[in-house]
Amino acid sequence: MPSNKEIRALYGSKAVVSRKGAFVLVHLDRPSKSTIRKRLREFDPGEFFCADCPLCQLLQESGVVVFDDSIFDDEGETS
């Protein structure tokens, strides 16, 4: 599992970092505390990653999951 220093070097000093089990959750969108709690509560690797997806398998092995909803505007469209 990457250290906090390694995570900060990769994602910046303003990234919000939380941990759940063997995973580091990086929140680049600076969510509210309630959003972070919801993400932690709902994060289940068995459901989050697709079993037959090579990219998902690489991400799962890395142990790092990045959340960034800031790319969406209020209507769910990309900016």
C-alpha positions in Angstrom: 0.0 0.0 0.0 1.4 3.4 -0.9 2.4 5.7 1.9 0.7 9.1 2.4 3.9 10.8 1.1 3.8 8.7 -2.1 0.1 9.5 -2.6 0.7 13.2 -2.1 3.6 13.1 -4.6 1.3 11.5 -7.2 -1.9 13.4 -6.7 -0.9 16.6 -5.0 -1.0 18.1 -1.6 -4.7 19.0 -1.8 -6.0 15.6 -2.6 -8.2 14.1 0.2 -7.0 10.6 1.1 -8.8 7.9 2.9 -8.2 4.2 3.4 -10.5 1.2 3.5 -9.0 -2.2 4.0 -6.2 -2.7 1.5 -7.3 0.3 -0.6 -6.4 3.9 -0.7 -9.2 6.1 -1.9 -8.0 9.4 -3.4 -10.7 12.1 -3.7 -9.5 14.7 -6.2 -12.8 16.6 -6.3 -12.5 17.8 -2.7 -15.9 16.3 -1.6 -17.8 17.1 1.6 -17.2 14.9 4.7 -20.5 13.3 4.1 -19.6 12.3 0.5 -16.3 10.8 1.7 -18.2 8.8 4.4 -20.7 7.6 1.8 -17.9 6.6 -0.6 -16.1 4.7 2.2 -19.3 3.0 3.3 -20.3 2.0 -0.2 -16.9 1.0 -1.5 -16.9 -2.7 -2.0 -14.0 -4.0 -4.2 -16.1 -7.0 -5.2 -18.8 -4.7 -6.8 -16.6 -1.8 -7.8 -14.2 -3.7 -10.1 -15.4 -5.8 -13.0 -14.1 -9.4 -12.8 -13.5 -9.7 -16.6 -12.0 -6.2 -17.2 -8.2 -6.1 -17.5 -8.1 -2.4 -16.5 -10.2 -3.0 -13.4 -7.8 -5.9 -12.5 -4.8 -3.6 -12.8 -6.5 -0.9 -10.7 -7.5 -3.5 -8.1 -3.9 -4.8 -7.8 -2.6 -1.2 -7.4 -4.8 -0.7 -4.4 -5.5 2.9 -5.4 -9.0 4.2 -6.4 -9.3 7.8 -7.6 -12.6 9.7 -7.4 -13.0 12.9 -9.3 -16.5 14.1 -10.0 -15.3 17.7 -10.6 -15.2 16.9 -14.4 -19.0 16.9 -14.4 -21.2 19.9 -14.3 -24.5 20.2 -12.5 -26.3 18.3 -15.2 -23.9 15.3 -15.3 -22.3 16.4 -18.5 -18.6 16.7 -18.9 -17.2 20.2 -19.1 
